[in-house]
Amino acid sequence: MKELIKKLVEAYGPSGQEGQVRELIAGIIRGKVDELRTDNLGNLIALKKGTGGGKRVMVAAHMDEIGLIVTYMDKKSFLRFGTVGGVFTATAVGSRVRFANGAIGVIGWEKWISSEKPTHEELYLDVGGVPGSQLPVGVGDVACFDRPFADLGQRLVAKAMDDRIGCAVAAQALLELGPTPNDVYFVFTTQEEVGIRGALVSAFGVEPEVGIAIDVTLTGDTPEAHPMAVELGNGPAIKVMDGSVLVHPGVKDWMIKTAQTLGIKYQLEVLEHGGTDTAAMQGSRAGVPAGCLSIPCRYVHTPSEMVDYDDVQGAVKLLVEMLSKPIVI
């Protein structure tokens, strides 16, 4: 599964630019599903039909990652940029970024060394341009961070673990899922980082009876971290609430009981800020019982997000078991 994760996290795919990731996933799951299509917002929707008598389930993992968008070019060929999703200024300085055409840039800071705390207005992008020459990118072009996947053994590090690790879990679960009574829609969504837009559209179209998001969550296991009862290596986290949703208690209990039956380590997640595609599914049409299976992740929304491989594999095993049986919530 590590090779699958590597391919996904290293791909280019900021919000609104998910095509490369979509093609990768489609190539992996094509032939393993009964239907495969892309909707008007770029969501990849894969249906594995059930044997009958089950529910219509939507499993959502978002393909997009945070990024930068060029807003202005000065006379010396330096670029100013806006953000696509939640980019932290403190972790941006000195980072490399990559555009859709392969062009590479470095995020610079006007007050490098002379100050201690950068502001977004002081940042610029250097793509190696020479004044008077044609630059490889221009206003409106979008970049993602450029970092290779690093396998540390038990721990895995890369940009875009949020949420390519969720995509990897969903894709692997799809590949491992045998006969099921449920019609399962695996939806790889777009534009989550800028407002859960893909999930809003796809949930409206799929009309699920149950929704499950697969995404990352924060941890409380680093030095002086904000207290949170989630840490790497203690299993996938079952969401109770976050800044956008109160999880349906029946879905939460279903996840907990399944984990206990399998003997899988799990954690309960209360995320004080932020949200996921769960909210989009929960609020679709007349309302949908929805929950979220979260992968604990350190350094979220930085170029070096870290997850634990056992947590990832546990999430796959749990998801497969949940989808294999009749659902009672």
Order of alpha helices (4+ residues) and beta strands (2+ residues): alpha-alpha-beta-beta-beta-beta-beta-alpha-beta-beta-beta-beta-beta-beta-alpha-beta-alpha-beta-beta-alpha-beta-alpha-beta-beta-alpha
